[in-house]
Amino acid sequence: MKNMDYNKWANEYLAEAEEIKEYIGRLRNQVKEANAERKKELYSRITILYSMYLELNHTGKYLLERGGESYGEQKAIA
């Protein structure tokens, strides 16, 4: 039961990290067409979101290891 909770949490963290990563991609596309002021805003948002992405990704991988899986094993299962 203990491993199940860690794996569930890990998957939730990793799924959220992927959503943020995709959103960052959409913001980067907006940068291409933005004026200078808007670019500054977008880069600021991207920086904050990327920090969140890294934290979620790191925590998700840590939780997988605590649950007895490695990140590579989890990717192979999916």
N, C-alpha and C positions, 0 to 999 in steps of 0.2 A: 504494500500500500504506500509506503514511504516513497519508493522510486516513482510510482505513478504520479504523485503530486509534483515532484521535481520535473518530470518529463512534461506534464501538462503545463506547468508554469513556463518552462523553457519554450515550448511551442508557442505559447501566447506572446512571450517576449519577442521571439524570432519573427512571428507573423506581424507584429506591430512594427518591428524594425523594417521589414520588407515594405509595408505600406508607406512608411516615412520615406524610404529610399525611392519609391516610385513617385511620391509627391515632389521630392527634391528634383527628380528628373523633369517633371512638368514645370517647376519653377525655373529650371535652367533653360528650358525652351522659351519661356517668357522673356528671359534676359536678352535673348537674341534680338527681340523687337522693341525693347524698352528704351526710353530716353535715359539720360544720365542720372537723373534723380531717382527714377523708378529702379534702375539697375542697382543703385546703392541700397535701396530698401530690400530688393530681392536678395542681394548678396548677404545682407544682414540676416534675413530670415533663413536663407540656406545654411549659413554658418551655425545658427542655433539648432536648426533641425538636424544637421549633420552630427552635431554633438549628441543630440538625443538618440539618433540612429546608432552611433558607436556604443553608447551606454547600453541601449537595449540589446544590441547584438552581443556585446561582451557578457552581459548578465545572462542572456539566453544560453550561450555556450557554457557558461559556468554552471548553470542549473542542470544542463544536460549531463555534464561530467559528474555532478553531485548525484544525479539519478542513475549513474552507471553507464551512460552512453557517451560516445564521443560525437562531436559535430559531424564528422564524416560518416559515421554509422547512421545517424539520424537522416542525413541527406540521401543515403543509399536506400533507406526504407521508403522514403517519400517518392 
